[in-house]
Amino acid sequence: MLKITPDPPHLSAEAFNDDLLQDHATRTRVLNHYLGPRPASAKLNLEDALVHASSVLRSANATALEASRGCSDAQRDLVFAVLHLVDMARELVDQSLNNLPAR
């Protein structure tokens, strides 16, 4: 049988783990570059803190949803439970933002 696409390369367990570690380090560097670690002592006003929290919760929602795609049924149920908690927290943050007095 003639195959159009070749077989993937055979990787040893060590090489596979090294790739995962390198990939994790790359993701961490990218996230730190774009999001930047925020020091706990940074003085944020309430509105900016709520906007940032809403953005973080939106990212957590998208991340959990993407992670659920490769899960088994039981694991997917746990991810959906986390999604529900994130949605509830985001709703509270968004509601708090809407109730802030206008500047």
NORWOJO-V152959 format. One record per backbone hydrogen bond with DSSP energy under -1.0 kcal/mol. NH is the residue of the N-H (numbers start at 1). CO is the residue of the C=O. E is the energy in kcal/mol with one decimal. If there is no record, write none. Layout:
# NORWOJO-V152959
nh=NH co=CO e=E
nh=NH co=CO e=E
This chain:
# NORWOJO-V152959
nh=16 co=12 e=-2.4
nh=17 co=13 e=-2.4
nh=18 co=14 e=-2.5
nh=19 co=15 e=-2.2
nh=20 co=16 e=-2.1
nh=21 co=17 e=-2.5
nh=22 co=18 e=-2.5
nh=23 co=19 e=-2.7
nh=24 co=20 e=-2.6
nh=25 co=21 e=-2.4
nh=26 co=22 e=-2.3
nh=27 co=23 e=-2.5
nh=28 co=24 e=-2.5
nh=29 co=25 e=-2.2
nh=30 co=26 e=-2.4
nh=31 co=27 e=-2.7
nh=32 co=28 e=-2.4
nh=33 co=29 e=-2.0
nh=34 co=30 e=-2.6
nh=35 co=31 e=-2.9
nh=42 co=39 e=-1.7
nh=49 co=45 e=-2.3
nh=50 co=46 e=-2.4
nh=51 co=47 e=-2.5
nh=52 co=48 e=-2.4
nh=53 co=49 e=-2.5
nh=54 co=50 e=-2.5
nh=55 co=51 e=-2.1
nh=56 co=52 e=-2.5
nh=57 co=53 e=-2.5
nh=58 co=54 e=-2.1
nh=59 co=55 e=-2.1
nh=60 co=56 e=-2.4
nh=61 co=57 e=-2.2
nh=62 co=58 e=-2.2
nh=63 co=59 e=-2.6
nh=64 co=60 e=-2.5
nh=65 co=61 e=-2.4
nh=66 co=62 e=-2.2
nh=67 co=63 e=-2.3
nh=68 co=64 e=-1.7
nh=71 co=68 e=-1.3
nh=76 co=72 e=-2.8
nh=77 co=73 e=-1.9
nh=78 co=74 e=-1.4
nh=79 co=75 e=-2.2
nh=80 co=76 e=-2.7
nh=81 co=77 e=-1.7
nh=82 co=78 e=-2.1
nh=83 co=79 e=-2.6
nh=84 co=80 e=-2.1
nh=85 co=81 e=-2.0
nh=86 co=82 e=-2.7
nh=87 co=83 e=-2.6
nh=88 co=84 e=-2.3
nh=89 co=85 e=-2.3
nh=90 co=86 e=-2.9
nh=91 co=87 e=-2.4
nh=92 co=88 e=-2.0
nh=93 co=89 e=-2.3
nh=94 co=90 e=-3.0
nh=95 co=91 e=-2.5
nh=96 co=92 e=-2.1
nh=97 co=93 e=-2.3
nh=98 co=94 e=-2.3
nh=99 co=95 e=-1.4
nh=100 co=97 e=-1.1
